């Protein structure tokens, strides 16, 4: 019981560190934050609290014992990943809003969807990437119980509304193949998961902190 209380206390401390930063202007409501937007002391605090929480992961073998918890929609709260940083620097006055990851364990697939709108409003669009995943192979061909390899499939660009009017003919407006980085297989290690929070680290040690929607 002491460890559970400690874990919940650390988890709350992590959320209390992140949420005020997410609500600071000019960050759009609901959008995640990255390490490039906040002060170095906040980056260090989030990193330290995250490591504390990872050490108390209630499901250290999530691919074996917590597959049901992976299912569903997850909202990105914070990341240090290059691809998330680039979304926060969109051209033409566009701003990224909420970013979701929806996982379907039965089909070993997921999709990442970022909502996008101009600073002046009037338009609602999105960028979506679909992918499949499988447990990564460890030494001696053993399958990992924490790390997955990702196979990106398609990238969608669409506009849902213009001035409040649905634009079905622009949903999607473009679909292309989503290529994985040259020379490496994208991977993600699930370092913490419970009923409402998930933490993962990419192959380059980039950090993703998500909460269940």
C-alpha positions as CSV (number, residue, x, y, z in Angstrom):
1,X,0.0,0.0,0.0
2,X,2.9,2.4,0.7
3,X,4.3,1.9,-2.8
4,X,0.8,2.5,-4.3
5,X,0.5,5.8,-2.3
6,X,4.0,6.8,-3.4
7,X,3.3,6.0,-7.0
8,X,0.0,8.0,-7.0
9,X,1.7,10.9,-5.3
10,X,4.6,11.0,-7.8
11,X,2.1,10.7,-10.7
12,X,0.1,13.6,-9.3
13,X,3.3,15.6,-8.9
14,X,4.2,15.0,-12.6
15,X,0.8,16.1,-13.8
16,X,1.0,19.2,-11.6
17,X,4.4,20.0,-13.2
18,X,3.0,19.6,-16.7
19,X,-0.5,21.0,-16.7
20,X,0.3,24.7,-15.8
21,X,2.8,24.8,-18.6
22,X,0.3,23.4,-21.1
23,X,-2.2,26.2,-20.1
24,X,0.3,29.0,-20.6
25,X,-0.4,31.3,-23.7
26,X,0.2,31.1,-26.5
27,X,0.0,27.3,-26.3
28,X,-3.4,26.3,-27.8
29,X,-5.8,24.7,-25.3
30,X,-5.2,21.0,-25.1
31,X,-1.9,21.0,-27.1
32,X,1.1,19.1,-25.7
33,X,4.2,20.9,-24.7
34,X,7.8,20.0,-25.7
35,X,11.1,20.5,-24.0
36,X,12.0,23.4,-26.4
37,X,9.1,25.6,-25.2
38,X,9.8,25.6,-21.4
39,X,12.5,26.6,-19.1
40,X,15.5,24.2,-18.5
41,X,14.5,23.8,-14.8
42,X,11.1,22.6,-15.8
43,X,12.6,20.2,-18.3
44,X,14.9,18.8,-15.6
45,X,12.0,18.6,-13.1
46,X,9.8,16.7,-15.5
47,X,12.6,14.3,-16.4
48,X,13.4,13.6,-12.7
49,X,9.8,13.0,-11.7
50,X,9.2,10.8,-14.7
51,X,12.2,8.6,-13.8
52,X,10.8,8.3,-10.2
53,X,7.5,7.1,-11.6
54,X,9.0,4.7,-14.1
55,X,10.8,3.0,-11.2
56,X,7.4,2.2,-9.7
57,X,5.8,0.9,-12.9
58,X,3.0,-1.5,-11.8
59,X,3.3,-3.4,-15.1
60,X,7.0,-3.9,-15.8
61,X,6.1,-6.3,-18.6
62,X,3.3,-4.4,-20.3
63,X,3.2,-6.4,-23.5
64,X,2.5,-9.5,-21.5
65,X,0.4,-8.3,-18.6
66,X,-1.2,-5.0,-19.6
67,X,-2.4,-5.3,-23.2
68,X,-5.9,-4.4,-22.2
69,X,-4.6,-1.1,-20.7
70,X,-2.9,-0.1,-24.0
71,X,-6.2,-0.1,-25.8
72,X,-8.1,3.1,-26.5
73,X,-7.4,6.8,-27.0
74,X,-4.5,8.5,-25.3
75,X,-3.8,12.3,-25.2
76,X,-0.2,13.5,-25.5
77,X,0.7,15.8,-22.7
78,X,4.5,16.2,-23.1
79,X,7.2,15.0,-25.4
80,X,10.9,15.6,-26.3
81,X,10.5,13.8,-29.7
82,X,11.7,15.6,-32.9
83,X,8.4,14.9,-34.7
84,X,6.4,16.6,-32.0
85,X,8.7,19.5,-31.9
86,X,8.3,20.0,-35.6
87,X,4.5,20.0,-35.3
88,X,4.8,22.9,-32.9
89,X,6.5,25.0,-35.6
90,X,4.0,24.8,-38.4
91,X,4.1,27.4,-41.2
92,X,1.4,29.8,-42.5
93,X,0.2,30.7,-39.0
94,X,-1.0,27.2,-38.2
95,X,-1.1,25.9,-34.7
96,X,-1.3,22.3,-33.5
97,X,-3.9,21.4,-30.9
98,X,-4.6,18.1,-29.2
99,X,-2.6,15.1,-30.3
100,X,-4.1,11.7,-29.8
101,X,-2.8,8.2,-30.2
102,X,-5.5,5.5,-30.5
103,X,-4.4,1.9,-30.0
104,X,-6.1,-1.3,-31.2
105,X,-4.3,-4.2,-29.6
106,X,-6.3,-6.9,-31.2
107,X,-5.3,-5.7,-34.7
108,X,-1.8,-4.6,-33.5
109,X,-2.3,-1.1,-35.0
110,X,-2.6,2.5,-33.9
111,X,-3.0,5.9,-35.4
112,X,-1.6,9.3,-34.3
113,X,-3.8,12.3,-35.0
114,X,-2.9,15.9,-34.5
115,X,-5.6,18.6,-34.8
116,X,-4.5,21.8,-36.6
117,X,-6.1,25.2,-36.9
118,X,-4.9,28.7,-37.9
119,X,-4.3,31.3,-35.2
120,X,-7.2,33.3,-36.5
121,X,-9.6,30.4,-36.4
122,X,-12.2,29.5,-39.0
123,X,-10.7,26.2,-40.1
124,X,-10.3,22.8,-38.4
125,X,-7.9,20.3,-40.0
126,X,-5.8,17.3,-39.0
127,X,-2.7,15.3,-39.8
128,X,-3.0,11.6,-39.2
129,X,-0.5,8.7,-39.4
130,X,-1.5,5.0,-39.3
131,X,0.8,2.2,-38.3
132,X,1.1,-1.4,-37.2
133,X,3.3,-2.7,-34.4
134,X,4.8,-5.9,-33.1
135,X,7.0,-6.8,-30.1
136,X,10.7,-6.1,-30.8
137,X,13.1,-9.0,-30.9
138,X,15.7,-9.1,-28.2
139,X,18.8,-11.3,-27.9
140,X,18.5,-14.9,-29.0
141,X,15.3,-14.1,-30.9
142,X,13.3,-13.6,-27.7
143,X,10.4,-11.2,-28.0
144,X,10.5,-8.1,-25.8
145,X,7.9,-7.6,-23.1
146,X,8.4,-3.8,-23.2
147,X,9.5,-2.6,-26.6
148,X,7.6,-2.6,-29.9
149,X,8.7,-2.0,-33.4
150,X,6.6,0.3,-35.5
151,X,5.7,0.0,-39.2
152,X,4.2,3.3,-40.5
153,X,1.7,2.9,-43.2
154,X,-0.2,6.0,-44.5
155,X,-0.2,9.7,-43.8
156,X,-3.5,11.6,-44.1
157,X,-4.1,15.4,-44.4
158,X,-7.6,16.6,-44.1
159,X,-9.9,19.5,-43.4
160,X,-13.0,18.9,-41.3
161,X,-14.6,22.3,-41.2
162,X,-14.3,25.8,-42.7
163,X,-16.2,28.5,-40.9
164,X,-18.2,25.9,-39.1
165,X,-19.3,24.2,-42.4
166,X,-18.3,20.5,-42.7
167,X,-16.0,19.8,-45.7
168,X,-16.5,16.2,-46.4
169,X,-14.8,16.6,-49.9
170,X,-11.6,17.6,-48.1
171,X,-11.6,14.8,-45.6
172,X,-9.1,13.6,-46.4
173,X,-7.6,15.9,-49.0
174,X,-4.4,14.0,-49.3
175,X,-3.2,10.4,-48.6
176,X,0.5,9.4,-49.0
177,X,2.7,6.5,-47.9
178,X,4.2,7.1,-44.5
179,X,7.9,6.0,-44.8
180,X,9.9,5.0,-41.8
181,X,13.3,6.7,-41.3
182,X,16.1,5.4,-43.5
183,X,18.4,3.0,-41.9
184,X,16.5,2.3,-38.7
185,X,13.3,0.7,-37.4
186,X,11.2,3.0,-35.3
187,X,10.6,1.6,-31.8
188,X,9.0,2.5,-28.6
189,X,9.7,1.2,-25.1
190,X,6.7,1.4,-22.7
191,X,8.3,2.3,-19.4
192,X,5.2,3.0,-17.4
193,X,1.5,2.3,-17.7
194,X,-1.6,2.2,-15.5
195,X,-5.3,2.9,-16.0
196,X,-4.9,6.6,-16.8
197,X,-1.2,7.3,-17.7
198,X,1.3,5.9,-20.1
199,X,5.0,6.8,-20.5
200,X,7.1,5.7,-23.4
201,X,10.7,6.2,-24.8
202,X,11.6,6.1,-28.4
203,X,14.7,4.5,-29.8
204,X,16.5,7.8,-29.5
205,X,15.4,8.1,-25.9
206,X,12.8,10.7,-26.7
207,X,10.1,10.9,-24.1
208,X,6.3,10.7,-24.5
209,X,3.9,11.2,-21.6
210,X,0.2,10.5,-22.3
211,X,-3.0,10.4,-20.4
212,X,-6.1,8.3,-21.2
213,X,-9.0,10.2,-22.7
